[in-house]
Structure formats: C-alpha cells, structure tokens
Amino acid sequence: MSDNTKPQIKYVLFDMDGLLIDSEQVYTNVTNNILAPYGKVMTWDIKKELVCTPAYLASFY
C-alpha cells in the first residue's frame, strides 16, 4: 500500500466582501483578459457605474 494521503484540510477562509484580501485588482485583470479578444476593456470608471447594480441591469451595459 502506498502512502498517497494528503494533509487534512483544517480551515477554509471565505472572504466574500474583500475585507480580508483585496482581490479587486485580480478580478479586474481577469475580466479584462476575458474581454480582450472582443476589443473591450473594463475601466475603473465603468466599474464605478456598475457598483450595486443588479446583474440583470448591468448586463445591458
């Protein structure tokens, strides 16, 4: 029998609002990588307009 056991996960951290880890720049970079083939860019000005906008309405932007 081989010893292929993995360490047991003891803790998981969920940071849903970005308070503990500032992931906003990562999110923006990923979004822009997805948009690049279409010649589009998600600027900070656009993001400011979309904050707290329901997804349905933001989809028209």
mmCIF file as Biopython writes it, N, C-alpha, C and O atoms, coordinates in Angstrom:
data_model
#
loop_
_atom_site.group_PDB
_atom_site.id
_atom_site.type_symbol
_atom_site.label_atom_id
_atom_site.label_alt_id
_atom_site.label_comp_id
_atom_site.label_asym_id
_atom_site.label_entity_id
_atom_site.label_seq_id
_atom_site.pdbx_PDB_ins_code
_atom_site.Cartn_x
_atom_site.Cartn_y
_atom_site.Cartn_z
_atom_site.occupancy
_atom_site.B_iso_or_equiv
_atom_site.auth_seq_id
_atom_site.auth_asym_id
_atom_site.pdbx_PDB_model_num
ATOM 1   N N  . MET A ? 1  ? 0.846   -1.189 0.000   1.0 0.0 1  A 1 
ATOM 2   C CA . MET A ? 1  ? 0.000   0.000  0.000   1.0 0.0 1  A 1 
ATOM 3   C C  . MET A ? 1  ? 0.888   1.248  0.000   1.0 0.0 1  A 1 
ATOM 4   O O  . MET A ? 1  ? 1.796   1.371  0.822   1.0 0.0 1  A 1 
ATOM 5   N N  . SER A ? 2  ? 0.620   2.166  -0.924  1.0 0.0 2  A 1 
ATOM 6   C CA . SER A ? 2  ? 1.414   3.395  -0.990  1.0 0.0 2  A 1 
ATOM 7   C C  . SER A ? 2  ? 0.832   4.454  -0.060  1.0 0.0 2  A 1 
ATOM 8   O O  . SER A ? 2  ? -0.349  4.432  0.289   1.0 0.0 2  A 1 
ATOM 9   N N  . ASP A ? 3  ? 1.685   5.359  0.318   1.0 0.0 3  A 1 
ATOM 10  C CA . ASP A ? 3  ? 1.259   6.426  1.235   1.0 0.0 3  A 1 
ATOM 11  C C  . ASP A ? 3  ? 0.931   7.678  0.429   1.0 0.0 3  A 1 
ATOM 12  O O  . ASP A ? 3  ? 1.730   8.613  0.370   1.0 0.0 3  A 1 
ATOM 13  N N  . ASN A ? 4  ? -0.254  7.693  -0.195  1.0 0.0 4  A 1 
ATOM 14  C CA . ASN A ? 4  ? -0.700  8.828  -1.009  1.0 0.0 4  A 1 
ATOM 15  C C  . ASN A ? 4  ? -1.677  9.718  -0.255  1.0 0.0 4  A 1 
ATOM 16  O O  . ASN A ? 4  ? -2.482  10.419 -0.868  1.0 0.0 4  A 1 
ATOM 17  N N  . THR A ? 5  ? -1.612  9.694  1.041   1.0 0.0 5  A 1 
ATOM 18  C CA . THR A ? 5  ? -2.553  10.503 1.818   1.0 0.0 5  A 1 
ATOM 19  C C  . THR A ? 5  ? -2.177  11.976 1.726   1.0 0.0 5  A 1 
ATOM 20  O O  . THR A ? 5  ? -1.002  12.343 1.732   1.0 0.0 5  A 1 
ATOM 21  N N  . LYS A ? 6  ? -3.174  12.777 1.643   1.0 0.0 6  A 1 
ATOM 22  C CA . LYS A ? 6  ? -2.983  14.227 1.587   1.0 0.0 6  A 1 
ATOM 23  C C  . LYS A ? 6  ? -3.273  14.794 2.973   1.0 0.0 6  A 1 
ATOM 24  O O  . LYS A ? 6  ? -4.056  14.215 3.727   1.0 0.0 6  A 1 
ATOM 25  N N  . PRO A ? 7  ? -2.656  15.906 3.309   1.0 0.0 7  A 1 
ATOM 26  C CA . PRO A ? 7  ? -2.941  16.501 4.618   1.0 0.0 7  A 1 
ATOM 27  C C  . PRO A ? 7  ? -4.416  16.899 4.717   1.0 0.0 7  A 1 
ATOM 28  O O  . PRO A ? 7  ? -5.010  17.383 3.754   1.0 0.0 7  A 1 
ATOM 29  N N  . GLN A ? 8  ? -4.972  16.689 5.867   1.0 0.0 8  A 1 
ATOM 30  C CA . GLN A ? 8  ? -6.370  17.041 6.102   1.0 0.0 8  A 1 
ATOM 31  C C  . GLN A ? 8  ? -6.524  18.560 6.140   1.0 0.0 8  A 1 
ATOM 32  O O  . GLN A ? 8  ? -5.737  19.259 6.778   1.0 0.0 8  A 1 
ATOM 33  N N  . ILE A ? 9  ? -7.542  19.058 5.451   1.0 0.0 9  A 1 
ATOM 34  C CA . ILE A ? 9  ? -7.840  20.496 5.477   1.0 0.0 9  A 1 
ATOM 35  C C  . ILE A ? 9  ? -8.457  20.817 6.827   1.0 0.0 9  A 1 
ATOM 36  O O  . ILE A ? 9  ? -9.449  20.212 7.234   1.0 0.0 9  A 1 
ATOM 37  N N  . LYS A ? 10 ? -7.862  21.767 7.506   1.0 0.0 10 A 1 
ATOM 38  C CA . LYS A ? 10 ? -8.352  22.130 8.838   1.0 0.0 10 A 1 
ATOM 39  C C  . LYS A ? 10 ? -9.196  23.397 8.824   1.0 0.0 10 A 1 
ATOM 40  O O  . LYS A ? 10 ? -10.133 23.541 9.610   1.0 0.0 10 A 1 
ATOM 41  N N  . TYR A ? 11 ? -8.856  24.310 7.928   1.0 0.0 11 A 1 
ATOM 42  C CA . TYR A ? 11 ? -9.562  25.592 7.898   1.0 0.0 11 A 1 
ATOM 43  C C  . TYR A ? 11 ? -9.807  26.023 6.456   1.0 0.0 11 A 1 
ATOM 44  O O  . TYR A ? 11 ? -9.011  25.724 5.566   1.0 0.0 11 A 1 
ATOM 45  N N  . VAL A ? 12 ? -10.899 26.718 6.238   1.0 0.0 12 A 1 
ATOM 46  C CA . VAL A ? 12 ? -11.203 27.321 4.945   1.0 0.0 12 A 1 
ATOM 47  C C  . VAL A ? 12 ? -11.638 28.755 5.224   1.0 0.0 12 A 1 
ATOM 48  O O  . VAL A ? 12 ? -12.454 29.005 6.110   1.0 0.0 12 A 1 
ATOM 49  N N  . LEU A ? 13 ? -11.091 29.681 4.467   1.0 0.0 13 A 1 
ATOM 50  C CA . LEU A ? 13 ? -11.405 31.097 4.651   1.0 0.0 13 A 1 
ATOM 51  C C  . LEU A ? 13 ? -12.223 31.591 3.465   1.0 0.0 13 A 1 
ATOM 52  O O  . LEU A ? 13 ? -11.771 31.515 2.323   1.0 0.0 13 A 1 
ATOM 53  N N  . PHE A ? 14 ? -13.407 32.089 3.726   1.0 0.0 14 A 1 
ATOM 54  C CA . PHE A ? 14 ? -14.245 32.689 2.690   1.0 0.0 14 A 1 
ATOM 55  C C  . PHE A ? 14 ? -14.277 34.196 2.934   1.0 0.0 14 A 1 
ATOM 56  O O  . PHE A ? 14 ? -14.728 34.658 3.982   1.0 0.0 14 A 1 
ATOM 57  N N  . ASP A ? 15 ? -13.799 34.946 1.963   1.0 0.0 15 A 1 
ATOM 58  C CA . ASP A ? 15 ? -13.764 36.409 2.061   1.0 0.0 15 A 1 
ATOM 59  C C  . ASP A ? 15 ? -14.692 36.955 0.984   1.0 0.0 15 A 1 
ATOM 60  O O  . ASP A ? 15 ? -14.236 37.348 -0.090  1.0 0.0 15 A 1 
ATOM 61  N N  . MET A ? 16 ? -15.978 36.981 1.264   1.0 0.0 16 A 1 
ATOM 62  C CA . MET A ? 16 ? -16.983 37.313 0.257   1.0 0.0 16 A 1 
ATOM 63  C C  . MET A ? 16 ? -17.049 38.801 -0.079  1.0 0.0 16 A 1 
ATOM 64  O O  . MET A ? 16 ? -17.554 39.168 -1.140  1.0 0.0 16 A 1 
ATOM 65  N N  . ASP A ? 17 ? -16.552 39.651 0.795   1.0 0.0 17 A 1 
ATOM 66  C CA . ASP A ? 17 ? -16.672 41.088 0.533   1.0 0.0 17 A 1 
ATOM 67  C C  . ASP A ? 17 ? -15.327 41.776 0.316   1.0 0.0 17 A 1 
ATOM 68  O O  . ASP A ? 17 ? -15.281 43.000 0.185   1.0 0.0 17 A 1 
ATOM 69  N N  . GLY A ? 18 ? -14.237 41.019 0.274   1.0 0.0 18 A 1 
ATOM 70  C CA . GLY A ? 18 ? -12.933 41.617 0.024   1.0 0.0 18 A 1 
ATOM 71  C C  . GLY A ? 18 ? -12.349 42.355 1.208   1.0 0.0 18 A 1 
ATOM 72  O O  . GLY A ? 18 ? -11.400 43.123 1.049   1.0 0.0 18 A 1 
ATOM 73  N N  . LEU A ? 19 ? -12.891 42.139 2.383   1.0 0.0 19 A 1 
ATOM 74  C CA . LEU A ? 19 ? -12.396 42.837 3.561   1.0 0.0 19 A 1 
ATOM 75  C C  . LEU A ? 19 ? -11.027 42.314 4.001   1.0 0.0 19 A 1 
ATOM 76  O O  . LEU A ? 19 ? -10.165 43.094 4.407   1.0 0.0 19 A 1 
ATOM 77  N N  . LEU A ? 20 ? -10.829 41.002 3.922   1.0 0.0 20 A 1 
ATOM 78  C CA . LEU A ? 20 ? -9.572  40.405 4.380   1.0 0.0 20 A 1 
ATOM 79  C C  . LEU A ? 20 ? -8.505  40.366 3.295   1.0 0.0 20 A 1 
ATOM 80  O O  . LEU A ? 20 ? -7.323  40.571 3.571   1.0 0.0 20 A 1 
ATOM 81  N N  . ILE A ? 21 ? -8.918  40.107 2.079   1.0 0.0 21 A 1 
ATOM 82  C CA . ILE A ? 21 ? -7.993  40.020 0.951   1.0 0.0 21 A 1 
ATOM 83  C C  . ILE A ? 21 ? -8.488  40.970 -0.135  1.0 0.0 21 A 1 
ATOM 84  O O  . ILE A ? 21 ? -9.625  40.850 -0.591  1.0 0.0 21 A 1 
ATOM 85  N N  . ASP A ? 22 ? -7.657  41.897 -0.546  1.0 0.0 22 A 1 
ATOM 86  C CA . ASP A ? 22 ? -8.046  42.850 -1.588  1.0 0.0 22 A 1 
ATOM 87  C C  . ASP A ? 22 ? -7.886  42.184 -2.950  1.0 0.0 22 A 1 
ATOM 88  O O  . ASP A ? 22 ? -6.801  42.187 -3.531  1.0 0.0 22 A 1 
ATOM 89  N N  . SER A ? 23 ? -8.970  41.618 -3.449  1.0 0.0 23 A 1 
ATOM 90  C CA . SER A ? 23 ? -8.926  40.867 -4.707  1.0 0.0 23 A 1 
ATOM 91  C C  . SER A ? 23 ? -9.502  41.662 -5.880  1.0 0.0 23 A 1 
ATOM 92  O O  . SER A ? 23 ? -9.643  41.119 -6.975  1.0 0.0 23 A 1 
ATOM 93  N N  . GLU A ? 24 ? -9.831  42.911 -5.675  1.0 0.0 24 A 1 
ATOM 94  C CA . GLU A ? 24 ? -10.481 43.703 -6.724  1.0 0.0 24 A 1 
ATOM 95  C C  . GLU A ? 24 ? -9.604  43.843 -7.969  1.0 0.0 24 A 1 
ATOM 96  O O  . GLU A ? 24 ? -10.103 43.746 -9.090  1.0 0.0 24 A 1 
ATOM 97  N N  . GLN A ? 25 ? -8.311  44.067 -7.782  1.0 0.0 25 A 1 
ATOM 98  C CA . GLN A ? 25 ? -7.419  44.208 -8.936  1.0 0.0 25 A 1 
ATOM 99  C C  . GLN A ? 25 ? -7.304  42.885 -9.698  1.0 0.0 25 A 1 
ATOM 100 O O  . GLN A ? 25 ? -7.241  42.880 -10.927 1.0 0.0 25 A 1 
ATOM 101 N N  . VAL A ? 26 ? -7.277  41.778 -8.977  1.0 0.0 26 A 1 
ATOM 102 C CA . VAL A ? 26 ? -7.222  40.460 -9.627  1.0 0.0 26 A 1 
ATOM 103 C C  . VAL A ? 26 ? -8.491  40.246 -10.441 1.0 0.0 26 A 1 
ATOM 104 O O  . VAL A ? 26 ? -8.426  39.801 -11.587 1.0 0.0 26 A 1 
ATOM 105 N N  . TYR A ? 27 ? -9.639  40.558 -9.858  1.0 0.0 27 A 1 
ATOM 106 C CA . TYR A ? 27 ? -10.923 40.425 -10.546 1.0 0.0 27 A 1 
ATOM 107 C C  . TYR A ? 27 ? -10.939 41.279 -11.822 1.0 0.0 27 A 1 
ATOM 108 O O  . TYR A ? 27 ? -11.400 40.829 -12.871 1.0 0.0 27 A 1 
ATOM 109 N N  . THR A ? 28 ? -10.438 42.499 -11.721 1.0 0.0 28 A 1 
ATOM 110 C CA . THR A ? 28 ? -10.400 43.390 -12.881 1.0 0.0 28 A 1 
ATOM 111 C C  . THR A ? 28 ? -9.486  42.837 -13.973 1.0 0.0 28 A 1 
ATOM 112 O O  . THR A ? 28 ? -9.837  42.874 -15.152 1.0 0.0 28 A 1 
ATOM 113 N N  . ASN A ? 29 ? -8.327  42.329 -13.590 1.0 0.0 29 A 1 
ATOM 114 C CA . ASN A ? 29 ? -7.400  41.753 -14.572 1.0 0.0 29 A 1 
ATOM 115 C C  . ASN A ? 29 ? -8.012  40.554 -15.287 1.0 0.0 29 A 1 
ATOM 116 O O  . ASN A ? 29 ? -7.887  40.427 -16.504 1.0 0.0 29 A 1 
ATOM 117 N N  . VAL A ? 30 ? -8.669  39.681 -14.542 1.0 0.0 30 A 1 
ATOM 118 C CA . VAL A ? 30 ? -9.308  38.506 -15.145 1.0 0.0 30 A 1 
ATOM 119 C C  . VAL A ? 30 ? -10.418 38.941 -16.094 1.0 0.0 30 A 1 
ATOM 120 O O  . VAL A ? 30 ? -10.532 38.415 -17.202 1.0 0.0 30 A 1 
ATOM 121 N N  . THR A ? 31 ? -11.230 39.893 -15.666 1.0 0.0 31 A 1 
ATOM 122 C CA . THR A ? 31 ? -12.303 40.399 -16.523 1.0 0.0 31 A 1 
ATOM 123 C C  . THR A ? 31 ? -11.734 40.966 -17.819 1.0 0.0 31 A 1 
ATOM 124 O O  . THR A ? 31 ? -12.263 40.697 -18.898 1.0 0.0 31 A 1 
ATOM 125 N N  . ASN A ? 32 ? -10.670 41.740 -17.723 1.0 0.0 32 A 1 
ATOM 126 C CA . ASN A ? 32 ? -10.075 42.334 -18.924 1.0 0.0 32 A 1 
ATOM 127 C C  . ASN A ? 32 ? -9.422  41.288 -19.822 1.0 0.0 32 A 1 
ATOM 128 O O  . ASN A ? 32 ? -9.405  41.454 -21.042 1.0 0.0 32 A 1 
ATOM 129 N N  . ASN A ? 33 ? -8.891  40.224 -19.250 1.0 0.0 33 A 1 
ATOM 130 C CA . ASN A ? 33 ? -8.359  39.127 -20.068 1.0 0.0 33 A 1 
ATOM 131 C C  . ASN A ? 33 ? -9.471  38.450 -20.859 1.0 0.0 33 A 1 
ATOM 132 O O  . ASN A ? 33 ? -9.267  38.052 -22.006 1.0 0.0 33 A 1 
ATOM 133 N N  . ILE A ? 34 ? -10.634 38.321 -20.257 1.0 0.0 34 A 1 
ATOM 134 C CA . ILE A ? 34 ? -11.783 37.718 -20.943 1.0 0.0 34 A 1 
ATOM 135 C C  . ILE A ? 34 ? -12.305 38.647 -22.034 1.0 0.0 34 A 1 
ATOM 136 O O  . ILE A ? 34 ? -12.686 38.183 -23.109 1.0 0.0 34 A 1 
ATOM 137 N N  . LEU A ? 35 ? -12.327 39.947 -21.770 1.0 0.0 35 A 1 
ATOM 138 C CA . LEU A ? 35 ? -12.863 40.923 -22.723 1.0 0.0 35 A 1 
ATOM 139 C C  . LEU A ? 35 ? -11.910 41.256 -23.871 1.0 0.0 35 A 1 
ATOM 140 O O  . LEU A ? 35 ? -12.356 41.697 -24.931 1.0 0.0 35 A 1 
ATOM 141 N N  . ALA A ? 36 ? -10.612 41.052 -23.676 1.0 0.0 36 A 1 
ATOM 142 C CA . ALA A ? 36 ? -9.598  41.459 -24.661 1.0 0.0 36 A 1 
ATOM 143 C C  . ALA A ? 36 ? -9.857  40.943 -26.074 1.0 0.0 36 A 1 
ATOM 144 O O  . ALA A ? 36 ? -9.722  41.720 -27.019 1.0 0.0 36 A 1 
ATOM 145 N N  . PRO A ? 37 ? -10.223 39.668 -26.272 1.0 0.0 37 A 1 
ATOM 146 C CA . PRO A ? 37 ? -10.456 39.194 -27.639 1.0 0.0 37 A 1 
ATOM 147 C C  . PRO A ? 37 ? -11.593 39.928 -28.353 1.0 0.0 37 A 1 
ATOM 148 O O  . PRO A ? 37 ? -11.692 39.889 -29.580 1.0 0.0 37 A 1 
ATOM 149 N N  . TYR A ? 38 ? -12.443 40.592 -27.582 1.0 0.0 38 A 1 
ATOM 150 C CA . TYR A ? 38 ? -13.574 41.326 -28.155 1.0 0.0 38 A 1 
ATOM 151 C C  . TYR A ? 38 ? -13.278 42.819 -28.288 1.0 0.0 38 A 1 
ATOM 152 O O  . TYR A ? 38 ? -14.144 43.597 -28.687 1.0 0.0 38 A 1 
ATOM 153 N N  . GLY A ? 39 ? -12.049 43.211 -27.952 1.0 0.0 39 A 1 
ATOM 154 C CA . GLY A ? 39 ? -11.664 44.614 -28.052 1.0 0.0 39 A 1 
ATOM 155 C C  . GLY A ? 39 ? -12.304 45.498 -26.996 1.0 0.0 39 A 1 
ATOM 156 O O  . GLY A ? 39 ? -12.450 46.702 -27.204 1.0 0.0 39 A 1 
ATOM 157 N N  . LYS A ? 40 ? -12.683 44.923 -25.877 1.0 0.0 40 A 1 
ATOM 158 C CA . LYS A ? 40 ? -13.345 45.674 -24.799 1.0 0.0 40 A 1 
ATOM 159 C C  . LYS A ? 40 ? -12.442 45.739 -23.576 1.0 0.0 40 A 1 
ATOM 160 O O  . LYS A ? 40 ? -11.577 44.886 -23.380 1.0 0.0 40 A 1 
ATOM 161 N N  . VAL A ? 41 ? -12.655 46.766 -22.754 1.0 0.0 41 A 1 
ATOM 162 C CA . VAL A ? 41 ? -11.902 46.939 -21.516 1.0 0.0 41 A 1 
ATOM 163 C C  . VAL A ? 41 ? -12.867 47.355 -20.415 1.0 0.0 41 A 1 
ATOM 164 O O  . VAL A ? 41 ? -13.739 48.197 -20.631 1.0 0.0 41 A 1 
ATOM 165 N N  . MET A ? 42 ? -12.711 46.765 -19.236 1.0 0.0 42 A 1 
ATOM 166 C CA . MET A ? 42 ? -13.493 47.160 -18.065 1.0 0.0 42 A 1 
ATOM 167 C C  . MET A ? 42 ? -12.659 48.183 -17.299 1.0 0.0 42 A 1 
ATOM 168 O O  . MET A ? 42 ? -11.760 47.820 -16.540 1.0 0.0 42 A 1 
ATOM 169 N N  . THR A ? 43 ? -12.965 49.464 -17.504 1.0 0.0 43 A 1 
ATOM 170 C CA . THR A ? 43 ? -12.219 50.528 -16.827 1.0 0.0 43 A 1 
ATOM 171 C C  . THR A ? 43 ? -12.776 50.732 -15.423 1.0 0.0 43 A 1 
ATOM 172 O O  . THR A ? 43 ? -13.867 50.266 -15.095 1.0 0.0 43 A 1 
ATOM 173 N N  . TRP A ? 44 ? -12.005 51.437 -14.605 1.0 0.0 44 A 1 
ATOM 174 C CA . TRP A ? 44 ? -12.486 51.734 -13.255 1.0 0.0 44 A 1 
ATOM 175 C C  . TRP A ? 44 ? -13.706 52.651 -13.304 1.0 0.0 44 A 1 
ATOM 176 O O  . TRP A ? 44 ? -14.568 52.570 -12.428 1.0 0.0 44 A 1 
ATOM 177 N N  . ASP A ? 45 ? -13.794 53.516 -14.303 1.0 0.0 45 A 1 
ATOM 178 C CA . ASP A ? 45 ? -14.975 54.375 -14.436 1.0 0.0 45 A 1 
ATOM 179 C C  . ASP A ? 45 ? -16.228 53.537 -14.690 1.0 0.0 45 A 1 
ATOM 180 O O  . ASP A ? 45 ? -17.286 53.806 -14.120 1.0 0.0 45 A 1 
ATOM 181 N N  . ILE A ? 46 ? -16.106 52.531 -15.537 1.0 0.0 46 A 1 
ATOM 182 C CA . ILE A ? 46 ? -17.249 51.646 -15.800 1.0 0.0 46 A 1 
ATOM 183 C C  . ILE A ? 46 ? -17.609 50.883 -14.537 1.0 0.0 46 A 1 
ATOM 184 O O  . ILE A ? 46 ? -18.784 50.756 -14.194 1.0 0.0 46 A 1 
ATOM 185 N N  . LYS A ? 47 ? -16.599 50.377 -13.847 1.0 0.0 47 A 1 
ATOM 186 C CA . LYS A ? 47 ? -16.861 49.623 -12.619 1.0 0.0 47 A 1 
ATOM 187 C C  . LYS A ? 47 ? -17.593 50.481 -11.592 1.0 0.0 47 A 1 
ATOM 188 O O  . LYS A ? 47 ? -18.499 50.001 -10.911 1.0 0.0 47 A 1 
ATOM 189 N N  . LYS A ? 48 ? -17.197 51.765 -11.478 1.0 0.0 48 A 1 
ATOM 190 C CA . LYS A ? 48 ? -17.859 52.655 -10.522 1.0 0.0 48 A 1 
ATOM 191 C C  . LYS A ? 48 ? -19.343 52.797 -10.839 1.0 0.0 48 A 1 
ATOM 192 O O  . LYS A ? 48 ? -20.171 52.872 -9.931  1.0 0.0 48 A 1 
ATOM 193 N N  . GLU A ? 49 ? -19.678 52.833 -12.121 1.0 0.0 49 A 1 
ATOM 194 C CA . GLU A ? 49 ? -21.078 52.973 -12.515 1.0 0.0 49 A 1 
ATOM 195 C C  . GLU A ? 49 ? -21.883 51.706 -12.221 1.0 0.0 49 A 1 
ATOM 196 O O  . GLU A ? 49 ? -23.095 51.771 -12.015 1.0 0.0 49 A 1 
ATOM 197 N N  . LEU A ? 50 ? -21.213 50.566 -12.202 1.0 0.0 50 A 1 
ATOM 198 C CA . LEU A ? 50 ? -21.910 49.295 -12.047 1.0 0.0 50 A 1 
ATOM 199 C C  . LEU A ? 50 ? -21.986 48.789 -10.610 1.0 0.0 50 A 1 
ATOM 200 O O  . LEU A ? 50 ? -22.667 47.799 -10.341 1.0 0.0 50 A 1 
ATOM 201 N N  . VAL A ? 51 ? -21.295 49.455 -9.683  1.0 0.0 51 A 1 
ATOM 202 C CA . VAL A ? 51 ? -21.326 49.026 -8.290  1.0 0.0 51 A 1 
ATOM 203 C C  . VAL A ? 51 ? -22.763 49.048 -7.779  1.0 0.0 51 A 1 
ATOM 204 O O  . VAL A ? 51 ? -23.475 50.038 -7.942  1.0 0.0 51 A 1 
ATOM 205 N N  . CYS A ? 52 ? -23.169 47.977 -7.177  1.0 0.0 52 A 1 
ATOM 206 C CA . CYS A ? 52 ? -24.516 47.805 -6.599  1.0 0.0 52 A 1 
ATOM 207 C C  . CYS A ? 52 ? -25.619 47.775 -7.650  1.0 0.0 52 A 1 
ATOM 208 O O  . CYS A ? 52 ? -26.793 47.921 -7.310  1.0 0.0 52 A 1 
ATOM 209 N N  . THR A ? 53 ? -25.271 47.591 -8.901  1.0 0.0 53 A 1 
ATOM 210 C CA . THR A ? 53 ? -26.270 47.465 -9.956  1.0 0.0 53 A 1 
ATOM 211 C C  . THR A ? 53 ? -26.664 45.999 -10.072 1.0 0.0 53 A 1 
ATOM 212 O O  . THR A ? 53 ? -25.787 45.140 -10.155 1.0 0.0 53 A 1 
ATOM 213 N N  . PRO A ? 54 ? -27.950 45.691 -10.080 1.0 0.0 54 A 1 
ATOM 214 C CA . PRO A ? 54 ? -28.362 44.298 -10.248 1.0 0.0 54 A 1 
ATOM 215 C C  . PRO A ? 54 ? -27.801 43.712 -11.549 1.0 0.0 54 A 1 
ATOM 216 O O  . PRO A ? 54 ? -27.698 44.414 -12.555 1.0 0.0 54 A 1 
ATOM 217 N N  . ALA A ? 55 ? -27.443 42.439 -11.527 1.0 0.0 55 A 1 
ATOM 218 C CA . ALA A ? 55 ? -26.822 41.782 -12.684 1.0 0.0 55 A 1 
ATOM 219 C C  . ALA A ? 55 ? -27.660 41.941 -13.944 1.0 0.0 55 A 1 
ATOM 220 O O  . ALA A ? 55 ? -27.115 42.127 -15.032 1.0 0.0 55 A 1 
ATOM 221 N N  . TYR A ? 56 ? -28.972 41.871 -13.808 1.0 0.0 56 A 1 
ATOM 222 C CA . TYR A ? 56 ? -29.851 41.994 -14.975 1.0 0.0 56 A 1 
ATOM 223 C C  . TYR A ? 56 ? -29.638 43.339 -15.672 1.0 0.0 56 A 1 
ATOM 224 O O  . TYR A ? 56 ? -29.523 43.395 -16.896 1.0 0.0 56 A 1 
ATOM 225 N N  . LEU A ? 57 ? -29.587 44.411 -14.899 1.0 0.0 57 A 1 
ATOM 226 C CA . LEU A ? 57 ? -29.393 45.739 -15.484 1.0 0.0 57 A 1 
ATOM 227 C C  . LEU A ? 57 ? -27.956 45.929 -15.969 1.0 0.0 57 A 1 
ATOM 228 O O  . LEU A ? 57 ? -27.733 46.558 -17.003 1.0 0.0 57 A 1 
ATOM 229 N N  . ALA A ? 58 ? -26.991 45.396 -15.240 1.0 0.0 58 A 1 
ATOM 230 C CA . ALA A ? 58 ? -25.588 45.521 -15.640 1.0 0.0 58 A 1 
ATOM 231 C C  . ALA A ? 58 ? -25.327 44.807 -16.958 1.0 0.0 58 A 1 
ATOM 232 O O  . ALA A ? 58 ? -24.431 45.198 -17.707 1.0 0.0 58 A 1 
ATOM 233 N N  . SER A ? 59 ? -26.093 43.773 -17.249 1.0 0.0 59 A 1 
ATOM 234 C CA . SER A ? 59 ? -25.880 43.011 -18.488 1.0 0.0 59 A 1 
ATOM 235 C C  . SER A ? 59 ? -26.164 43.857 -19.728 1.0 0.0 59 A 1 
ATOM 236 O O  . SER A ? 59 ? -25.662 43.546 -20.808 1.0 0.0 59 A 1 
ATOM 237 N N  . PHE A ? 60 ? -26.953 44.913 -19.594 1.0 0.0 60 A 1 
ATOM 238 C CA . PHE A ? 60 ? -27.244 45.791 -20.725 1.0 0.0 60 A 1 
ATOM 239 C C  . PHE A ? 60 ? -26.108 46.769 -20.994 1.0 0.0 60 A 1 
ATOM 240 O O  . PHE A ? 60 ? -26.036 47.365 -22.068 1.0 0.0 60 A 1 
ATOM 241 N N  . TYR A ? 61 ? -25.221 46.934 -20.017 1.0 0.0 61 A 1 
ATOM 242 C CA . TYR A ? 61 ? -24.122 47.875 -20.154 1.0 0.0 61 A 1 
ATOM 243 C C  . TYR A ? 61 ? -23.192 47.359 -21.202 1.0 0.0 61 A 1 
ATOM 244 O O  . TYR A ? 61 ? -22.178 47.993 -21.495 1.0 0.0 61 A 1 
#
